[in-house]
Amino acid sequence: IACHNTDPSKDGPTGPAISGSSLELLEHRVLTNKYPPGYKPKRETQMMPSFSYLKKDIPALHLFLTQ
């Protein structure tokens, strides 16, 4: 929530709204800091670090963001 908003449907101070993010996007961005092939980013920044230790939590994060 430091970068994105506590409400995932709203933009945060440095990160865009992430509500509805696909599983593929979450896996790429959270684990590798890259975008999936063919994805057009909402912002052209490279500020987000990778969080490889969250690999097992990606399905739960996806569920939260798509409900």
N, C-alpha and C positions, 0 to 999 in steps of 0.2 A: 504493500500500500504506500510505500515511500515514493514510488514512481508512478504507479497507476492509482486509480481512485478506489476508495473503499466500496464505492458503488461501481461494479465492473461495466455498467452501461454508460459511464461518463469518463471523459478524458481526465487524466491525472496531471500533476505538475510537469512531468517529463515523459510519461508514457500514454499512449492512446487508450481509448475504451477497449476492453478485451472481451466483453460479453459476446457470446456466440462464436468464439474462436474455434476453429476446427481442431480435431485431435492431431492432425498432421502439422498444423501451424504450431500448436503447443509443444509437440515433441521437438520440432526443429528449433524453435526460439529458446525454450527453456533449457534444453539439453546441449545445444551446440552453438547458440547465438547466431544461427543462420536462418534464412527463410526457405520454405519449400520451393522446389522448382516451379517457376511461372507465377509465383505469388507477388503481387504488387503491394509493397509496404504502405501503411497509412502515413508513416513519417520516415524520412530518410536519415535517421540517426543510427548510430552504432553504439549507443550507451549501455544497452542491456548486457550484463554479463551472463555467462552460462551457469546453470545450476544443475550439474550432472547428478548430484546426490538426490535430486527430486524425481528421478526416473520412475520409481514405484508409485509416486503420487500423481503422475500425469493423468491417469484415468479419473481419479477423484476430482482433480482440478477441472478437467473437461466437463464432467457431469455438473459441477457447480456453475460453470460459465454458460452452460447451454440449457439450464432449467428456466 
